[in-house]
């Protein structure tokens, strides 16, 4: 089964370069990589153009004007370009372990979506890596990979442990669109992300709420589909009140589709 990869980014070309390097090392390459660019400057476009010349699979750059944090809309614009039946969504600061795409594909099953985790890198480790971006394959218990020892002890790939710790997504607070995968037919059924979300927060939770209302189950996966999250300061949370209200409406009305979503861009293609 072919799989496409959507990478959301905004004005962080050094991080994006590390992500693209990691994608090129995957044991199973995506059919397409689509960079969903939320209004970055020319530096990001130049980097992608440079990589398009030698990337091992098709590399597409979709961009819209910088009108604030619009992750929902730019993801929809990218999803409208997907050609594969399955799609993985990550953020542009998630450096992938080489089996990442393989792990998502192995766990892909009808009537479910996958929620992976993230291995946090410290500020110092991130600065060290970004001085000279290169392929990152950390050693077990490497310094700078998670601050807490108990977290570092779980930051490695083990299919045996993955089978033991795989479970249903019950706690919706664990929804993180930085590492998720879906069948495209399910995304289209709920009309993708809701374009009305502007500003950080809840656009992914609301999207998942509609998928669950549509009859899907979420599956949490650990010890596989590993991605190393480059440090960045927290995003401003000023938009949370209005975004929480949109989420609340979806929950109370048990909505399965949004009106302003993916279809807007599908019709344009």
RODO-2510 file (C-alpha; in nm, 4 decimals, decimal comma):
residues 269
     n   res          X          Y          Z
     1     x     0,0000     0,0000     0,0000
     2     x     0,1339     0,3409    -0,0938
     3     x     0,1543     0,6099     0,1736
     4     x     0,2024     0,9863     0,1515
     5     x     0,3641     1,2015     0,4192
     6     x     0,2433     1,5532     0,5111
     7     x     0,4908     1,7752     0,6983
     8     x     0,3595     2,0979     0,8521
     9     x     0,6158     2,3788     0,8804
    10     x     0,6516     2,7493     0,9508
    11     x     0,9775     2,9465     0,9244
    12     x     1,2047     2,6771     1,0601
    13     x     1,4117     2,5631     0,7608
    14     x     1,6962     2,4213     0,9703
    15     x     1,4552     2,1869     1,1492
    16     x     1,2786     2,1023     0,8235
    17     x     1,6130     2,0089     0,6682
    18     x     1,6769     1,7555     0,9447
    19     x     1,3283     1,6129     0,8939
    20     x     1,3804     1,5771     0,5172
    21     x     1,7137     1,4062     0,5797
    22     x     1,5414     1,1560     0,8078
    23     x     1,2635     1,0957     0,5545
    24     x     1,5212     1,0116     0,2875
    25     x     1,6613     0,7343     0,5147
    26     x     1,3280     0,5565     0,5692
    27     x     1,3148     0,1805     0,5198
    28     x     0,9886     0,2395     0,3307
    29     x     0,9810     0,5674     0,1413
    30     x     0,6590     0,7649     0,1069
    31     x     0,5082     0,7816    -0,2413
    32     x     0,4957     1,1606    -0,1968
    33     x     0,6168     1,4051     0,0662
    34     x     0,4001     1,7173     0,0859
    35     x     0,5365     2,0115     0,2850
    36     x     0,2414     2,2070     0,4244
    37     x     0,3891     2,5542     0,4660
    38     x     0,1861     2,7891     0,6882
    39     x     0,3257     3,1083     0,5317
    40     x     0,7043     3,0779     0,5661
    41     x     0,9444     3,3179     0,3971
    42     x     1,1536     3,2440     0,0873
    43     x     1,4223     3,0639     0,2871
    44     x     1,1946     2,7620     0,3319
    45     x     1,0932     2,7608    -0,0348
    46     x     1,4598     2,7729    -0,1384
    47     x     1,5447     2,4785     0,0869
    48     x     1,2636     2,2665    -0,0582
    49     x     1,3648     2,3583    -0,4129
    50     x     1,7204     2,2489    -0,3341
    51     x     1,5997     1,9122    -0,1986
    52     x     1,3565     1,8524    -0,4844
    53     x     1,6539     1,8128    -0,7185
    54     x     1,7779     1,4944    -0,5478
    55     x     1,5066     1,3728    -0,3104
    56     x     1,4343     0,9967    -0,3387
    57     x     1,0591     1,0495    -0,3853
    58     x     0,8303     1,3242    -0,5084
    59     x     0,8599     1,6352    -0,2870
    60     x     0,5770     1,8886    -0,3098
    61     x     0,5611     2,2339    -0,1510
    62     x     0,2191     2,3860    -0,0761
    63     x     0,2062     2,7360     0,0747
    64     x    -0,0460     2,9954     0,1754
    65     x    -0,0114     3,3523     0,2958
    66     x     0,0953     3,4134     0,6547
    67     x    -0,2273     3,5251     0,8213
    68     x    -0,1504     3,3756     1,1603
    69     x    -0,1361     3,0157     1,2816
    70     x    -0,3563     2,8249     1,0338
    71     x    -0,2413     2,4657     1,0701
    72     x    -0,5890     2,3301     0,9880
    73     x    -0,6145     2,5109     0,6550
    74     x    -0,2598     2,4365     0,5368
    75     x    -0,2985     2,0688     0,6268
    76     x    -0,6149     2,0580     0,4184
    77     x    -0,4350     2,2235     0,1285
    78     x    -0,1661     1,9547     0,1540
    79     x    -0,4171     1,6701     0,1980
    80     x    -0,5830     1,7781    -0,1264
    81     x    -0,2556     1,6759    -0,2987
    82     x    -0,2445     1,3243    -0,1488
    83     x    -0,2460     1,0421    -0,4051
    84     x    -0,2038     0,7399    -0,1753
    85     x    -0,4793     0,5572     0,0155
    86     x    -0,2941     0,6160     0,3422
    87     x    -0,1337     0,9308     0,4837
    88     x     0,0937     1,0130     0,7770
    89     x     0,0925     1,3630     0,9274
    90     x     0,3872     1,5067     1,1212
    91     x     0,5163     1,8476     1,2264
    92     x     0,8242     2,0000     1,0677
    93     x     1,0308     1,9552     1,3840
    94     x     0,9787     1,5781     1,4162
    95     x     1,2951     1,3920     1,3132
    96     x     1,1942     1,0392     1,2163
    97     x     1,3567     0,7128     1,3201
    98     x     1,4314     0,5151     1,0033
    99     x     1,1450     0,2649     1,0523
   100     x     0,8863     0,5382     1,1148
   101     x     0,6881     0,5005     0,7909
   102     x     0,7209     0,1224     0,8014
   103     x     0,5777     0,1148     1,1547
   104     x     0,2771     0,3276     1,0622
   105     x     0,2022     0,1119     0,7588
   106     x     0,2331    -0,2124     0,9552
   107     x    -0,0274    -0,0903     1,2044
   108     x    -0,2686     0,0541     0,9475
   109     x    -0,6095    -0,1140     0,9670
   110     x    -0,9577    -0,0190     0,8448
   111     x    -1,1831     0,1768     1,0799
   112     x    -0,8999     0,3121     1,2907
   113     x    -0,6402     0,5885     1,2954
   114     x    -0,3024     0,5834     1,4651
   115     x    -0,1623     0,8182     1,7278
   116     x     0,2125     0,8001     1,7780
   117     x     0,4216     0,9747     2,0375
   118     x     0,7224     1,2030     2,0419
   119     x     1,0639     1,1769     2,2011
   120     x     1,1523     1,5207     2,3362
   121     x     1,4965     1,6653     2,2736
   122     x     1,6352     1,9242     2,5140
   123     x     1,7020     2,2843     2,4155
   124     x     2,0793     2,2273     2,4306
   125     x     2,0594     1,9074     2,2239
   126     x     1,8433     2,0810     1,9644
   127     x     2,0837     2,3742     1,9336
   128     x     2,3741     2,1321     1,8949
   129     x     2,1985     1,9386     1,6177
   130     x     2,0808     2,2444     1,4275
   131     x     2,4284     2,3968     1,4100
   132     x     2,4967     2,1433     1,1363
   133     x     2,1816     1,9531     1,0347
   134     x     2,2476     1,5881     0,9540
   135     x     2,0828     1,2480     0,9855
   136     x     2,0110     1,1826     1,3557
   137     x     2,0254     0,8274     1,4906
   138     x     2,0674     0,8581     1,8690
   139     x     2,2317     0,5953     2,0852
   140     x     2,0357     0,4313     2,3667
   141     x     2,0209     0,6675     2,6690
   142     x     2,1976     0,9414     2,4722
   143     x     2,2244     1,2695     2,6617
   144     x     1,9767     1,5325     2,5517
   145     x     1,7166     1,2756     2,4487
   146     x     1,4472     1,3379     2,7114
   147     x     1,5317     1,5052     3,0428
   148     x     1,3890     1,2399     3,2739
   149     x     1,5575     0,9003     3,2969
   150     x     1,2270     0,7120     3,2950
   151     x     1,1390     0,8806     2,9651
   152     x     1,4800     0,8042     2,8168
   153     x     1,4300     0,4373     2,9063
   154     x     1,1227     0,4254     2,6777
   155     x     1,2755     0,6237     2,3898
   156     x     1,3822     0,3282     2,1784
   157     x     1,2225     0,0997     1,9198
   158     x     1,1123    -0,2496     2,0244
   159     x     0,8440    -0,4379     1,8340
   160     x     0,8049    -0,6808     2,1246
   161     x     0,7254    -0,3960     2,3653
   162     x     0,5172    -0,2228     2,0980
   163     x     0,2887    -0,5249     2,0826
   164     x     0,2514    -0,5199     2,4615
   165     x     0,1810    -0,1468     2,4967
   166     x    -0,0450    -0,0866     2,1942
   167     x    -0,3877     0,0243     2,3177
   168     x    -0,7019     0,2139     2,2266
   169     x    -0,7000     0,5923     2,2460
   170     x    -0,9274     0,6643     2,5427
   171     x    -0,7791     0,9859     2,6791
   172     x    -0,8417     1,2419     2,4056
   173     x    -0,5979     1,4787     2,5760
   174     x    -0,3270     1,2606     2,4220
   175     x    -0,4201     1,3699     2,0688
   176     x    -0,1129     1,5176     1,8988
   177     x    -0,1196     1,5805     1,5272
   178     x     0,2615     1,5868     1,5203
   179     x     0,2535     1,2063     1,4694
   180     x    -0,0667     1,0541     1,3317
   181     x    -0,1841     0,8458     1,0366
   182     x    -0,5150     0,7804     0,8612
   183     x    -0,6820     0,6298     0,5586
   184     x    -0,7647     0,9120     0,3178
   185     x    -1,1190     0,7839     0,2716
   186     x    -1,1805     0,8475     0,6422
   187     x    -1,0316     1,1982     0,6231
   188     x    -1,2568     1,2786     0,3275
   189     x    -1,5603     1,1339     0,5070
   190     x    -1,5275     1,3926     0,7870
   191     x    -1,4103     1,6683     0,5476
   192     x    -1,0615     1,6960     0,6938
   193     x    -0,9642     1,9675     0,9389
   194     x    -1,1908     2,2617     1,0142
   195     x    -1,0503     2,5717     0,8417
   196     x    -1,2147     2,7981     1,0988
   197     x    -0,9424     2,7151     1,3520
   198     x    -0,6981     3,0055     1,3615
   199     x    -0,4341     3,0279     1,6332
   200     x    -0,2717     2,7435     1,8230
   201     x    -0,4744     2,4640     1,9730
   202     x    -0,7602     2,2130     1,9433
   203     x    -0,7779     2,1835     1,5622
   204     x    -0,6405     1,8305     1,5910
   205     x    -0,8644     1,7366     1,8847
   206     x    -1,1738     1,8567     1,7008
   207     x    -1,0728     1,6617     1,3884
   208     x    -1,0285     1,3436     1,5948
   209     x    -1,3631     1,4016     1,7656
   210     x    -1,5359     1,3898     1,4269
   211     x    -1,3449     1,0770     1,3245
   212     x    -1,4594     0,9024     1,6433
   213     x    -1,8178     1,0234     1,5905
   214     x    -1,7905     0,8765     1,2402
   215     x    -1,7199     0,5351     1,3955
   216     x    -1,3412     0,5138     1,3965
   217     x    -1,1230     0,4044     1,6855
   218     x    -0,7910     0,5614     1,7711
   219     x    -0,4953     0,3361     1,8457
   220     x    -0,2019     0,4558     2,0590
   221     x     0,1348     0,3149     1,9548
   222     x     0,4541     0,3217     2,1629
   223     x     0,8058     0,1842     2,1114
   224     x     0,7538     0,2201     1,7339
   225     x     0,6975     0,5028     1,4854
   226     x     0,9509     0,7004     1,6899
   227     x     1,0074     1,0686     1,6154
   228     x     1,2502     1,3006     1,7922
   229     x     1,0903     1,6370     1,8664
   230     x     1,3288     1,9304     1,8268
   231     x     1,2819     2,1777     2,1100
   232     x     1,0928     2,5037     2,0631
   233     x     0,9223     2,7447     2,3037
   234     x     0,5512     2,6914     2,3592
   235     x     0,3154     2,8560     2,1124
   236     x     0,0971     3,1476     2,2314
   237     x    -0,2369     3,0235     2,3591
   238     x    -0,4452     3,3388     2,3048
   239     x    -0,6735     3,1619     2,0556
   240     x    -0,7728     2,8799     2,2916
   241     x    -1,1065     3,0287     2,4093
   242     x    -1,2587     3,0462     2,0584
   243     x    -1,0989     2,7174     1,9530
   244     x    -1,2315     2,5476     2,2661
   245     x    -1,5767     2,6717     2,1714
   246     x    -1,5524     2,5112     1,8256
   247     x    -1,4440     2,1837     1,9869
   248     x    -1,7286     2,2070     2,2375
   249     x    -1,9837     2,2473     1,9551
   250     x    -1,8528     1,9359     1,7799
   251     x    -1,8716     1,7324     2,1013
   252     x    -2,2187     1,8507     2,2052
   253     x    -2,3660     1,8062     1,8556
   254     x    -2,1756     1,4818     1,7857
   255     x    -2,0697     1,6200     1,4483
   256     x    -1,9085     1,3938     1,1898
   257     x    -1,8326     1,6612     0,9268
   258     x    -1,7285     2,0231     0,9221
   259     x    -1,8710     2,2585     0,6603
   260     x    -1,5491     2,4518     0,5931
   261     x    -1,2899     2,1808     0,5451
   262     x    -1,0928     1,9717     0,2977
   263     x    -1,3592     1,9855     0,0253
   264     x    -1,2796     2,3543    -0,0291
   265     x    -0,9388     2,2560    -0,1678
   266     x    -1,0484     1,9350    -0,3398
   267     x    -1,2875     2,1367    -0,5533
   268     x    -1,0069     2,3751    -0,6450
   269     x    -0,7847     2,0923    -0,7789
***
